[in-house]
């Protein structure tokens, strides 16, 4: 049973390596279809996604190291590392599920956003336009 758990942990870590790649290096290309976002939103959030990708990589490394230590050196230390890594992945997945748009009330009932956030003016400087796009996406005006 423990071997099946290690295989599941390995697969979860491998998935996190893939997510690292998508978030850190393919955010404005392949991630558009994977996460269902538009190019404009991806451009605005690419620094955040780059950082988030590394969090996923560090979780994967922790699990991979735990599995290696379990089989090569100390089963107790290895199991502790692997379980902590997988537990962190599960906690993040639970948070994502609880806060996803399909499991919480519509944004309009949670956030008070001005209705003037329709489209940012083309005359705005690019940094202000980026902020306007981000505000629109946070208020559900995408």
MARVOZA-634561 format. One record per residue (C-alpha): x, y, z. Coordinates in pm, 1 decimal, always signed. Example, Ala and Ser with C-alpha at 12.3 -4.5 7.8 and 13.67 -1.06 7.14 Angstrom:
<east +1230.0	north -450.0	up +780.0>
<east +1367.0	north -106.0	up +714.0>
END
This chain:
<east +0.0	north +0.0	up +0.0>
<east +287.4	north +235.2	up +77.5>
<east +431.6	north +176.1	up -269.9>
<east +96.8	north +276.8	up -425.8>
<east +103.9	north +593.6	up -214.5>
<east +455.4	north +674.2	up -335.9>
<east +344.6	north +619.3	up -696.3>
<east +49.8	north +856.1	up -642.1>
<east +284.7	north +1110.6	up -479.4>
<east +522.9	north +1079.7	up -775.4>
<east +237.3	north +1141.2	up -1021.5>
<east +119.3	north +1444.3	up -821.0>
<east +473.4	north +1583.6	up -823.5>
<east +504.1	north +1522.0	up -1198.2>
<east +176.9	north +1711.9	up -1250.9>
<east +320.5	north +2002.7	up -1049.2>
<east +629.5	north +2007.7	up -1272.8>
<east +397.2	north +2037.9	up -1574.3>
<east +204.6	north +2318.1	up -1401.6>
<east +538.8	north +2488.2	up -1327.3>
<east +622.3	north +2480.9	up -1697.9>
<east +280.7	north +2613.7	up -1803.0>
<east +274.0	north +2894.0	up -1544.5>
<east +638.8	north +2998.6	up -1569.0>
<east +722.7	north +2955.2	up -1936.9>
<east +403.8	north +2909.7	up -2141.7>
<east +165.6	north +3149.4	up -1963.2>
<east +98.0	north +3364.7	up -2269.5>
<east +82.5	north +3072.1	up -2513.9>
<east -22.0	north +2721.6	up -2408.6>
<east -174.5	north +2832.0	up -2076.4>
<east -443.3	north +3024.0	up -2262.2>
<east -620.4	north +2701.2	up -2353.0>
<east -519.6	north +2507.2	up -2040.0>
<east -656.3	north +2768.8	up -1797.9>
<east -916.6	north +2926.9	up -2027.7>
<east -782.2	north +3281.5	up -2008.4>
<east -750.7	north +3544.4	up -2278.2>
<east -417.6	north +3678.1	up -2403.9>
<east -471.4	north +4025.5	up -2255.7>
<east -530.4	north +3886.4	up -1904.2>
<east -232.6	north +3653.3	up -1943.7>
<east -4.7	north +3945.3	up -2031.8>
<east -119.3	north +4140.5	up -1726.2>
<east -67.7	north +3845.8	up -1488.6>
<east +242.6	north +3681.2	up -1635.0>
<east +478.3	north +3793.0	up -1354.3>
<east +237.6	north +3654.5	up -1095.1>
<east +208.1	north +3327.2	up -1287.3>
<east +588.0	north +3300.5	up -1321.0>
<east +619.7	north +3325.2	up -942.8>
<east +331.0	north +3082.5	up -882.3>
<east +492.9	north +2829.6	up -1114.5>
<east +798.7	north +2817.4	up -893.2>
<east +583.3	north +2745.2	up -587.6>
<east +452.8	north +2441.4	up -774.3>
<east +805.9	north +2335.6	up -868.1>
<east +922.5	north +2357.7	up -506.1>
<east +632.7	north +2136.3	up -394.4>
<east +725.9	north +1882.3	up -661.6>
<east +1092.9	north +1886.5	up -560.3>
<east +996.5	north +1826.6	up -197.8>
<east +795.7	north +1517.8	up -293.4>
<east +1064.6	north +1385.9	up -530.8>
<east +1331.7	north +1427.9	up -262.0>
<east +1102.9	north +1259.6	up -6.9>
<east +1053.3	north +959.5	up -235.3>
<east +1427.2	north +932.4	up -304.9>
<east +1518.0	north +960.2	up +63.8>
<east +1251.5	north +702.5	up +151.2>
<east +1400.1	north +440.3	up -82.1>
<east +1770.0	north +530.3	up -56.4>
<east +1839.8	north +648.1	up +296.8>
<east +1579.3	north +689.8	up +568.7>
<east +1220.0	north +570.2	up +525.2>
<east +1098.6	north +786.5	up +815.9>
<east +1253.0	north +1109.5	up +687.1>
<east +1153.2	north +1032.2	up +328.3>
<east +794.1	north +955.0	up +419.4>
<east +774.6	north +1273.0	up +627.0>
<east +898.8	north +1485.9	up +336.2>
<east +670.7	north +1318.1	up +82.6>
<east +364.9	north +1344.2	up +308.1>
<east +431.9	north +1708.1	up +387.6>
<east +470.2	north +1788.5	up +17.3>
<east +155.6	north +1601.4	up -82.4>
<east -30.6	north +1751.8	up +213.8>
<east +66.6	north +2098.9	up +94.8>
<east -56.1	north +2011.8	up -254.7>
<east -386.7	north +1889.4	up -113.0>
<east -426.8	north +2201.3	up +102.6>
<east -366.1	north +2423.2	up -201.6>
<east -613.8	north +2216.6	up -407.0>
<east -874.5	north +2250.6	up -133.2>
<east -822.9	north +2627.1	up -121.2>
<east -853.1	north +2646.3	up -500.0>
<east -1174.7	north +2443.8	up -489.6>
<east -1328.1	north +2650.8	up -209.5>
<east -1246.7	north +2982.0	up -377.2>
<east -1324.1	north +2883.4	up -737.7>
<east -1597.5	north +3082.6	up -910.2>
<east -1820.4	north +2774.0	up -936.3>
<east -1821.8	north +2710.2	up -560.2>
<east -1871.6	north +3066.3	up -430.8>
<east -2141.6	north +3329.2	up -491.4>
<east -2108.1	north +3536.6	up -810.3>
<east -1853.9	north +3815.8	up -791.1>
<east -2124.3	north +4077.4	up -823.1>
<east -2261.7	north +3976.0	up -482.8>
<east -1917.1	north +3968.3	up -316.7>
<east -1732.3	north +4268.2	up -458.7>
<east -1852.7	north +4621.0	up -496.4>
<east -1708.8	north +4732.2	up -828.9>
<east -1786.5	north +5046.5	up -1022.4>
<east -1978.3	north +4992.8	up -1344.3>
<east -1738.1	north +5228.3	up -1522.5>
<east -1484.8	north +4949.0	up -1571.1>
<east -1613.8	north +4858.1	up -1915.1>
<east -1309.2	north +4892.7	up -2143.0>
<east -988.0	north +5081.1	up -2067.7>
<east -935.4	north +5380.3	up -2288.1>
<east -679.6	north +5340.2	up -2565.9>
<east -538.8	north +5679.3	up -2463.4>
<east -418.9	north +5547.8	up -2125.8>
<east -45.6	north +5479.4	up -2079.2>
<east +29.5	north +5105.1	up -2096.9>
<east +85.9	north +5069.4	up -1719.0>
<east -250.2	north +5232.5	up -1640.4>
<east -417.7	north +5021.9	up -1909.1>
<east -272.9	north +4706.5	up -1748.0>
<east -409.8	north +4810.5	up -1410.3>
<east -750.5	north +4880.9	up -1562.9>
<east -756.1	north +4534.6	up -1723.7>
<east -660.9	north +4371.7	up -1393.8>
<east -932.8	north +4565.6	up -1206.6>
<east -1188.9	north +4456.2	up -1467.9>
<east -1090.3	north +4091.2	up -1432.1>
<east -1108.4	north +4109.5	up -1051.1>
<east -1454.9	north +4261.3	up -1070.0>
<east -1577.2	north +4004.0	up -1320.2>
<east -1589.0	north +4238.7	up -1621.4>
<east -1385.3	north +4020.3	up -1857.0>
END
